[in-house]
Amino acid sequence: MPDNLRHRVRELIEYDDARESAPGEHTGTLGAAGAFTLCALRADSRLGAVAFAMVAGALLMRAASGRDGLRSWAGAAAARPVQVPTRSPGADAAADQASGAQLYGTPGV
């Protein structure tokens, strides 16, 4: 189940990256984030305020992300994916122990 969910999320992200943005999509999302922020400030309960604030935060992140969000507004270059070094499955166990000793301040076992 988690692998299927992960696959579906990847497909959704790839679709979102491949499509053109709707006109005003990020501006509308920013406006919705502002509306939910006002709802959070005027909520009757703390639970309601937290729920509204969480939705507002998610919408704010969506409005700022992507090629048509803040990156486009600021005129910044397109983002490049981070290159993570890969290790072979049978990597040196001593290196792992040494890094654990440095990280936790304990001798390697």
Beta strands, then each sheet from edge to edge (+ up, - down):
end
